Amino acid sequence: MTIEFKGLRIRRKWDGVLEGELEIAGDYGNSRLNLTEDLCTSILAICADSITAAAAEIAEHMKSEAARIGVISGQAIESTDGSHCDGL
């Protein structure tokens, strides 16, 4: 029997409580399971290091890309043909 993981959603409600849903599909249909706050906390604890590492890698790529662009804050950037680009 095949079970396909379709998605996981965890969010914090306005009152601070975590809530989540796990969606799976299988040979006999689809199912969406509500997750308790304890399960949401456990899942986030397991994923936290990977999420942090991925965010750090994305930030490094963004810094590298920004360094190559040469943006000057608050000023128009001159193009090679002498015109400028407003609104950057």
Number of C-alpha atoms within 10 A of each C-alpha: 5 8 12 11 11 12 11 15 12 18 13 12 9 7 6 8 12 17 18 17 16 15 15 16 15 12 9 9 8 12 12 13 11 15 17 14 16 12 15 21 16 12 13 13 11 10 11 12 11 11 12 11 11 12 12 12 12 12 12 12 12 12 12 11 11 11 10 9 9 9 12 9 8 9 12 14 17 11 9 7 6 7 10 12 10 10 8 10
